[in-house]
Each structure stands twice: as structure tokens, then as C-alpha cells.
């Protein structure tokens, strides 16, 4: 018995609306320092999950949080209309 499968994914995989627009790419580029800082914070927090945090881990997480706050401050001071997610309301 032949199987009937959908080819929707193959047909729509190359649609131009699936790619990010130039505006979206520029917004990502503007937010890249914040994204990197948040990834660094996440990495620092992940390192402390399976063991008690020592002084070095505490400093690493604290520095990463400061970098996230500084990146958010810089992004908000730029006066752009790009919104950041994950912040406090």
C-alpha cells in the first residue's frame, strides 16, 4: 500500500517569507550585545546547577548579571524602538 505523505514542508521550505527581513536582521544585530550577555549569564548559572556555588562561581554569575544590565541599559539608551524580552515590567 503506497503511503500518502504531505509535501508541504518541501514546498514551503523555500518561501521568501520564511527568511528574516532586513529590518529583523538589523534588530537582531542591535540586540546582539544583550543576547551575548544573556548567554554568558545562562552559562554561568548552568555551571552552578550540579554543585554548590563557590566564591568564583558567585563572582562569575554576579559579573554576568552586571553585563546583562549594562547591555540592557545601553540598548535602552540608544533610543531605538527595539524591545527587549525577559525584563522586569
C-alpha positions in Angstrom: 0.0 0.0 0.0 1.5 3.3 -1.0 1.7 6.0 1.7 0.3 9.4 1.1 2.6 12.0 2.6 2.4 15.7 2.5 5.0 17.7 0.7 4.0 21.0 2.3 7.3 21.3 4.1 9.3 20.7 1.0 7.2 23.2 -1.0 7.2 25.9 1.6 10.7 25.5 2.8 12.0 27.9 0.2 9.3 30.6 0.5 10.8 34.0 0.9 8.6 34.9 3.9 10.4 32.3 6.0 13.7 34.2 5.9 14.1 37.2 8.3 13.7 40.6 6.7 16.4 43.2 6.6 14.7 45.0 9.4 14.6 41.9 11.6 18.3 41.2 10.9 19.2 44.7 11.8 17.2 44.5 15.0 19.0 41.3 15.9 22.3 42.9 15.2 21.4 45.8 17.5 20.4 43.4 20.3 23.4 41.1 19.8 25.4 42.5 22.8 22.4 41.8 25.1 22.0 38.3 23.6 25.7 37.5 24.2 25.5 38.8 27.8 22.3 36.8 28.5 24.0 33.6 27.1 27.0 34.3 29.3 24.8 34.6 32.3 23.0 31.4 31.4 26.3 29.6 31.0 27.4 30.8 34.4 24.2 29.7 36.0 24.3 26.3 34.3 27.8 25.7 35.8 26.4 26.1 39.3 23.5 23.7 38.9 25.2 20.4 39.8 27.3 21.6 42.7 27.3 24.2 45.5 28.4 27.6 44.3 31.9 28.6 45.4 33.3 32.1 45.5 34.5 32.0 41.9 31.1 30.9 40.7 29.4 33.6 42.7 31.6 36.2 41.2 31.1 34.8 37.7 27.3 35.0 38.0 27.5 38.4 39.5 29.7 39.7 36.7 27.4 38.2 34.1 24.4 39.8 35.7 26.1 43.2 35.6 26.9 42.7 31.9 23.3 41.9 31.1 22.2 45.0 33.0 24.8 47.1 31.2 23.7 45.8 27.8 20.1 46.4 28.6 20.9 50.0 29.7 22.9 50.6 26.5 20.1 49.2 24.4 17.5 51.3 26.1 19.7 54.5 25.9 20.1 54.1 22.1 16.6 55.4 21.7 15.6 52.6 19.2 12.2 51.1 19.1 13.6 47.6 19.6 12.0 46.0 22.6 13.9 43.5 24.9 12.2 40.5 26.2 12.7 38.9 29.6 13.0 42.1 31.5 11.0 43.2 34.5 7.9 45.2 33.8 
